[in-house]
Amino acid sequence: MIEGESLTGLILSYGASFGFGCVLGSAFLWGLWLTVRRLPTAGHPALLMLSSLLLRFGITLAGFLLVARLGSWEHLLVAAAGFTLPRLLMKHRILDTTTSEDPQA
């Protein structure tokens, strides 16, 4: 523990980093979901995918850069763990729905 910093302050700061990582991960997946939904009606699907990818990467990179500037490497690691949580939850949810719909599984 850093001298002069309370345990409560550390827990709150790491919790904020984790929460911000979760928000970044959710925004990334939400943007991907919107892009995939628009692909069938898009005039230039490759351009849509590329622009969406660059925008999502840019937002994610800016978010992690903000965490890195305001916190230490530990905060960045906690934010990265938070970033992966929405993906794991969505994967688990999708696998549960596909196995319940398929009687052969």
C-alpha positions as CSV (number, residue, x, y, z in Angstrom):
1,M,0.0,0.0,0.0
2,I,1.2,3.5,-0.8
3,E,2.1,5.5,2.3
4,G,-0.5,8.1,3.1
5,E,-3.3,6.4,1.1
6,S,-6.1,4.7,2.9
7,L,-7.4,1.2,2.0
8,T,-10.8,2.7,1.3
9,G,-9.2,5.1,-1.2
10,L,-7.4,2.3,-2.9
11,I,-10.5,0.2,-3.2
12,L,-12.5,3.1,-4.6
13,S,-9.8,4.0,-7.2
14,Y,-9.4,0.4,-8.3
15,G,-13.2,0.0,-8.4
16,A,-13.4,3.1,-10.6
17,S,-10.8,1.7,-12.9
18,F,-12.6,-1.6,-13.1
19,G,-15.9,0.0,-13.7
20,F,-14.4,2.3,-16.4
21,G,-12.9,-0.8,-18.1
22,C,-16.4,-2.4,-18.0
23,V,-17.9,0.6,-19.6
24,L,-15.2,0.6,-22.3
25,G,-15.7,-3.1,-23.0
26,S,-19.5,-2.7,-23.2
27,A,-19.2,0.3,-25.5
28,F,-16.8,-1.7,-27.8
29,L,-19.3,-4.6,-28.0
30,W,-22.3,-2.4,-28.4
31,G,-20.6,-0.6,-31.4
32,L,-19.7,-4.0,-32.9
33,W,-23.3,-5.2,-32.4
34,L,-24.7,-2.0,-34.1
35,T,-22.2,-2.5,-37.0
36,V,-23.1,-6.1,-37.6
37,R,-26.8,-5.3,-37.6
38,R,-26.3,-2.6,-40.3
39,L,-24.1,-4.8,-42.6
40,P,-26.9,-6.3,-44.6
41,T,-28.3,-2.9,-45.6
42,A,-25.0,-1.1,-46.0
43,G,-24.0,0.1,-49.4
44,H,-20.3,-0.5,-48.7
45,P,-20.0,-3.1,-45.9
46,A,-16.2,-3.2,-45.9
47,L,-16.0,0.6,-45.4
48,L,-18.6,0.3,-42.6
49,M,-16.6,-2.4,-40.9
50,L,-13.3,-0.6,-41.2
51,S,-14.7,2.7,-40.0
52,S,-16.4,1.1,-37.1
53,L,-13.3,-0.8,-36.1
54,L,-11.2,2.4,-36.2
55,L,-13.8,4.3,-34.2
56,R,-14.1,1.5,-31.6
57,F,-10.3,1.1,-31.3
58,G,-9.9,4.9,-31.0
59,I,-12.4,5.2,-28.2
60,T,-10.9,2.2,-26.4
61,L,-7.4,3.4,-26.8
62,A,-8.3,6.9,-25.6
63,G,-10.0,5.4,-22.5
64,F,-7.0,3.3,-21.6
65,L,-4.7,6.2,-22.2
66,L,-6.9,8.2,-19.7
67,V,-6.6,5.5,-17.2
68,A,-2.8,5.3,-17.7
69,R,-2.4,9.0,-17.3
70,L,-4.5,9.3,-14.2
71,G,-3.4,6.1,-12.5
72,S,-0.6,3.7,-12.3
73,W,0.1,0.4,-14.2
74,E,-2.0,-1.4,-11.6
75,H,-5.1,0.7,-12.5
76,L,-4.4,-0.1,-16.2
77,L,-4.3,-3.8,-15.4
78,V,-7.6,-3.6,-13.4
79,A,-9.2,-1.6,-16.3
80,A,-8.1,-4.3,-18.7
81,A,-9.7,-6.9,-16.5
82,G,-12.9,-4.9,-16.5
83,F,-12.7,-4.5,-20.3
84,T,-12.8,-8.3,-20.7
85,L,-15.7,-8.9,-18.3
86,P,-18.5,-7.8,-20.7
87,R,-17.1,-10.1,-23.4
88,L,-17.0,-13.1,-21.1
89,L,-20.6,-12.4,-19.9
90,M,-21.9,-12.0,-23.4
91,K,-20.1,-15.2,-24.5
92,H,-21.6,-17.1,-21.6
93,R,-25.1,-15.7,-22.4
94,I,-24.9,-16.5,-26.1
95,L,-23.6,-20.0,-25.4
96,D,-26.5,-20.6,-23.0
97,T,-29.1,-19.5,-25.5
98,T,-27.7,-21.5,-28.4
99,T,-27.5,-24.7,-26.3
100,S,-31.1,-24.3,-25.0
101,E,-32.4,-23.8,-28.5
102,D,-30.6,-26.8,-30.1
103,P,-32.0,-30.1,-28.8
104,Q,-29.1,-32.0,-30.4
105,A,-26.5,-30.3,-28.2
